[in-house]
């Protein structure tokens, strides 16, 4: 049986892949290999890429005996190739930030696996940090759930 954390991480990837470039979504993140587990720390080979990775897991005793409250901090970094002005790149990154958060907020329970999520993020031109040609979205996603673990 897979751990709850593994299931949650997998569902985050699945939901981000629902951003398919149509309707409310600007970018198509549905292609194989576009959204991956693990940090994407260097500019990717494709024109758009998203990395999802665990930054931290906190666990505290629950209100009821035998339950624990879990909070995972999940990092999400999205890259979009862009060769326009810095302001234009920031706009493209803002679209990617919006696509990812919309996809996650479409089901805040992540398939019924968690209580809720909370996203905090930023969008910026890669030129700001010496990474020319890229627009970047960075998100910290807090995910909390209650887990039964004995007494």
MOTAKA-V56588 format. One record per residue. RES is the residue in one letter. SS is DSSP state (hx for helix, st for strand, lp for the rest). PHI is phi in whole degrees, -180 to 180 (* if undefined). D_FIRST is the distance of its C-alpha to the first C-alpha in whole Angstrom. Layout:
BEGIN
{{RES & SS & PHI & D_FIRST} {RES & SS & PHI & D_FIRST}}
END
This chain:
BEGIN
{{X & lp & * & 0} {X & lp & -75 & 4} {X & lp & -69 & 7} {X & hx & -59 & 9} {X & hx & -63 & 12} {X & hx & -63 & 10} {X & hx & -64 & 10} {X & hx & -62 & 13} {X & hx & -61 & 15} {X & hx & -64 & 14} {X & hx & -69 & 16} {X & hx & -60 & 19} {X & hx & -60 & 19} {X & hx & -59 & 19} {X & hx & -68 & 21} {X & hx & -63 & 24} {X & hx & -65 & 24} {X & lp & -70 & 25} {X & lp & -74 & 29} {X & st & -111 & 30} {X & lp & 82 & 34} {X & lp & -120 & 35} {X & lp & 65 & 36} {X & lp & -82 & 36} {X & lp & -96 & 34} {X & lp & -89 & 36} {X & lp & -101 & 34} {X & st & -93 & 32} {X & lp & -105 & 28} {X & lp & -85 & 27} {X & lp & -68 & 28} {X & lp & -57 & 25} {X & lp & 86 & 25} {X & lp & -77 & 27} {X & st & -111 & 24} {X & st & -128 & 22} {X & st & -81 & 19} {X & lp & 113 & 22} {X & lp & -76 & 25} {X & lp & -99 & 28} {X & lp & -94 & 31} {X & lp & -123 & 34} {X & lp & -55 & 35} {X & lp & -77 & 33} {X & lp & -78 & 34} {X & lp & -93 & 34} {X & lp & -77 & 36} {X & st & -146 & 33} {X & st & -154 & 30} {X & st & -135 & 27} {X & st & -112 & 25} {X & st & -124 & 22} {X & st & -147 & 21} {X & st & -81 & 20} {X & st & -96 & 23} {X & st & -167 & 22} {X & st & -126 & 20} {X & st & -117 & 21} {X & st & -133 & 20} {X & st & -134 & 23} {X & st & -58 & 23} {X & lp & -80 & 23} {X & lp & -68 & 26} {X & lp & -107 & 24} {X & lp & -58 & 23} {X & lp & 94 & 20} {X & st & -122 & 19} {X & st & -126 & 19} {X & st & -95 & 20} {X & st & -110 & 18} {X & st & -131 & 21} {X & st & -105 & 20} {X & st & -103 & 23} {X & st & -110 & 22} {X & st & -91 & 25} {X & st & -133 & 26} {X & st & -120 & 29} {X & st & -117 & 30} {X & st & -122 & 33} {X & st & -133 & 36} {X & st & -65 & 39} {X & lp & -158 & 42} {X & lp & -121 & 46} {X & lp & -88 & 47} {X & lp & -70 & 49} {X & hx & -63 & 47} {X & hx & -64 & 47} {X & hx & -64 & 46} {X & hx & -62 & 43} {X & hx & -63 & 42} {X & hx & -65 & 42} {X & hx & -64 & 40} {X & hx & -64 & 37} {X & hx & -64 & 38} {X & hx & -62 & 37} {X & hx & -66 & 34} {X & hx & -58 & 33} {X & hx & -64 & 34} {X & hx & -59 & 32} {X & hx & -66 & 28} {X & hx & -67 & 29} {X & hx & -62 & 30} {X & hx & -64 & 27} {X & hx & -73 & 24} {X & hx & -75 & 27} {X & lp & -63 & 27} {X & lp & -144 & 23} {X & lp & -67 & 23} {X & lp & -93 & 20} {X & lp & 48 & 18} {X & lp & 74 & 17} {X & lp & 81 & 17} {X & lp & -92 & 14} {X & lp & -136 & 17} {X & lp & -78 & 21} {X & st & -170 & 23} {X & st & -129 & 24} {X & st & -145 & 27} {X & st & -108 & 28} {X & st & -137 & 31} {X & st & -154 & 33} {X & st & -145 & 36} {X & st & -134 & 37} {X & st & -153 & 40} {X & st & -80 & 42} {X & hx & -60 & 41} {X & hx & -56 & 44} {X & hx & -56 & 44} {X & hx & -117 & 42} {X & lp & 77 & 44} {X & lp & -116 & 41} {X & lp & -61 & 44} {X & lp & 86 & 43} {X & st & -133 & 39} {X & st & -112 & 38} {X & st & -130 & 35} {X & st & -116 & 33} {X & st & -127 & 31} {X & st & -129 & 29} {X & st & -103 & 27} {X & st & -111 & 25} {X & st & -96 & 24} {X & st & -124 & 21} {X & st & -128 & 20} {X & st & -156 & 18} {X & st & -107 & 18} {X & st & -129 & 15} {X & st & -81 & 15} {X & lp & -136 & 14} {X & lp & 105 & 17} {X & lp & -95 & 21}}
END
